[in-house]
Amino acid sequence: MISIDWTILVQFVNFLILMAVLNILLYRPLRNIMTQRQEAIDGGHQKASELEASINEKMESYESKLQQAKLEGSQEAASLRAEAVKEESAILGEARGEADKSLAEMKNKVAGEAEEARKTLGEETKNLANAIASKVLGRDVK
């Protein structure tokens, strides 16, 4: 059976001394380590949040710049296409003009040669007709 006497007081003092020693040697350092660990974890979470925000900001900036570059590229391509079309039109117009000029010169040349050939054929026809008539008639025809 348990009896309450003065030994309970000794055990109570012994318990308080043990708690004081454990507090100094074990509980305080353990609480400090746990506090430091929690602060490190919270700091890591804070850094991760800041890093994620920074990454998101940089990604938005990158996407914005990429979109702007695509827009500028398409505008530049359209400008170059328009310039190429103008240059092509100019070159084709110039080539057409030269071709028309050459064609007109050839037509004039052919027309001149045809007229010259008509004159020559006309004279040869008269000479040939006179020669045929002379042979058929047996005398000179003028």
C-alpha positions in Angstrom: 0.0 0.0 0.0 1.0 3.6 -0.6 1.4 5.9 2.2 2.0 9.7 2.0 4.9 10.8 4.1 7.9 13.0 3.9 9.5 10.9 1.1 6.9 12.4 -1.3 8.4 15.8 -0.6 11.9 14.4 -1.5 10.6 12.8 -4.6 8.9 16.1 -5.6 12.2 18.1 -5.1 14.1 15.4 -6.9 11.6 15.7 -9.8 12.0 19.5 -9.8 15.8 19.2 -9.9 15.5 16.6 -12.7 13.2 18.9 -14.7 15.7 21.9 -14.2 18.6 19.8 -15.4 16.7 18.3 -18.3 15.5 21.8 -19.2 19.1 23.1 -19.3 20.7 20.1 -21.0 18.0 18.8 -23.3 14.8 20.9 -23.7 16.3 24.3 -24.3 18.8 23.2 -26.9 16.2 21.1 -28.6 13.7 24.0 -28.7 16.5 26.2 -30.1 17.3 23.7 -32.8 13.6 23.2 -33.7 13.2 27.0 -33.8 16.2 27.4 -36.1 14.9 24.6 -38.3 11.5 26.2 -38.5 13.0 29.5 -39.4 15.2 27.9 -42.1 12.1 26.1 -43.5 10.1 29.4 -43.5 13.1 31.2 -45.1 13.3 28.5 -47.7 9.6 28.9 -48.4 10.0 32.6 -48.6 12.9 32.4 -51.0 11.0 29.8 -53.1 8.0 32.1 -53.3 10.2 35.1 -54.3 12.0 33.0 -56.8 8.8 31.7 -58.3 7.4 35.3 -58.5 10.7 36.4 -60.2 10.5 33.5 -62.6 6.9 34.3 -63.5 7.7 37.9 -64.0 10.7 37.0 -66.2 8.5 34.5 -68.2 5.9 37.2 -68.8 8.6 39.6 -69.9 10.1 37.0 -72.2 6.7 36.1 -73.7 5.9 39.8 -74.2 9.3 40.3 -75.9 8.8 37.2 -78.0 5.3 38.4 -79.1 6.8 41.8 -79.9 9.6 40.2 -81.9 7.1 38.0 -83.8 5.0 41.1 -84.6 8.0 43.1 -85.7 9.2 40.1 -87.8 5.9 39.7 -89.5 5.7 43.5 -90.2 9.3 43.4 -91.6 8.4 40.4 -93.8 5.3 42.1 -95.1 7.4 45.3 -95.8 10.0 43.2 -97.6 7.3 41.4 -99.6 5.7 44.8 -100.6 9.1 46.1 -101.6 9.9 43.0 -103.6 6.5 43.3 -105.4 7.3 46.9 -106.3 10.7 46.0 -107.5 9.3 43.1 -109.5 6.7 45.4 -111.1 9.4 48.0 -112.0 11.7 45.3 -113.5 8.8 43.7 -115.4 7.6 47.2 -116.6 11.1 48.0 -117.8 11.5 44.6 -119.5 8.0 45.0 -121.1 9.0 48.5 -122.3 12.2 47.2 -123.8 10.4 44.2 -125.4 7.8 46.6 -126.9 10.6 48.8 -128.2 12.4 45.9 -129.7 9.2 44.5 -131.2 8.4 48.0 -132.7 11.9 48.2 -134.2 11.6 44.7 -135.6 8.1 45.5 -137.1 9.6 48.6 -138.7 12.6 46.7 -140.0 10.4 43.9 -141.3 8.0 46.5 -142.9 11.0 48.3 -144.5 12.4 45.0 -145.8 9.0 44.0 -147.1 8.6 47.3 -148.9 12.1 46.9 -150.4 11.3 43.4 -151.4 8.0 44.6 -153.1 9.9 47.2 -155.0 12.6 44.7 -156.0 9.9 42.1 -156.9 8.0 44.7 -158.8 11.0 45.6 -160.9 12.0 42.0 -161.4 8.4 41.2 -162.4 8.4 43.9 -165.1 11.8 42.7 -166.3 10.6 39.1 -166.3 7.3 40.0 -168.0 9.3 41.9 -170.7 11.6 39.0 -171.2 8.7 36.5 -171.4 6.8 38.8 -173.8 9.9 39.3 -175.9 10.4 35.5 -176.2 6.8 34.8 -176.9 6.5 37.6 -179.5 10.0 37.1 -180.8 10.8 40.8 -180.6 11.8 43.4 -178.0 9.1 44.8 -175.9 9.4 48.0 -173.9 
